[in-house]
């Protein structure tokens, strides 16, 4: 029995969502590097200070979708989203206010 097996189902979903965002950011950074852009280039294109891009790339922020999209646009890449059903039963999901 691994550590993940002892984590409640709803918490596993949160962990997987966080991993998904981290993976997306790593992919965006890799795209920036492939294009030969520096963080300062992306910051200039986004109209923000270089430190904003540095924190984004290091995972030091909880970026909004708008920020992720602005970064992708500055790097010149397209993000495609997928929605997948989880194995977590609906009644075990955390309740969040709308």
N, C-alpha and C positions, 0 to 999 in steps of 0.2 A: 504494500500500500504506500503510494507516494504522497508527498505533501499536498499536491493538488487534490487528491482524493478526500482529504480531510477538510477542504474548504467548502463552505456551503455553496449550493448551486448558484444562487443569485450573486455571490461574491466572485465566483468563477467567471460569470458573464462580465462583470465590471473589469476584472483582470484582463480578459480577452479583448474588451473594447479598448483598454489602455494600450495593450500590445499592438492593436491595429493602428492606433494613432501614432505610436512610436515607429512602427514599420513605415507608415506613410511619410513621416518626417525624414527618416533615413533615405527613403527612395527619392524624395525631393532634393535632399542634400547631394545625393549621388548624381542626380540630373544636373544640378548646378555645376558640380565638378566636371562632369563630362563636357559641358558647354564652355568650360574654361572661365567661368565667372567666379569672382571673389565675393565674400559676404558684403563688402562695401558696394559692389556693383548692384547687388540685389536690393540693398538698403536704399540706394539712390533711386532705383526704379520704383520701389514701394513708397518712397517719400518719408522714410523713417530713419532714425539713427542706426548706425551699424550695430550698436549693442542690442537693439531689438531683434535683429536677425541672428546675432550670436546666441542670445537666450533661446530663441525659437529653435535653432538648430541643435542646441545642447539639451533640449527637453526641459529647459528651465521655465517654461510657461505652459499654460493650458490654453492653446490657441483656439480661437473661434473658427468656424468654417470660413468666414470672410477673410480672416488672416491667412489661412491655409491657401485659399483661392488666390489671394493677392500675391503670395509668395510664388505659387505655381505660375501665375501670369508673368511675374518678373523674371522667372527662369525660362519661360517659354515652353511650358509643358501643360498637358491636359490631364486632369484627374478624372477617373471614371469610378463611380461608386457602385457597390453591390450591397444588397441587403439579403442576409441569410437568416433563416430560422434557426434558433438555438434549440438545444435539447432540454432547456430549462422549462419546466412546467409553468404556465402562466401564473398560477397561484403562489409560486415561490419567488416570483420577481418582486423587487422592491417597489413600493408604492411611492410615486413622486407626484407632488402637486403640479397641476397644469398652469 
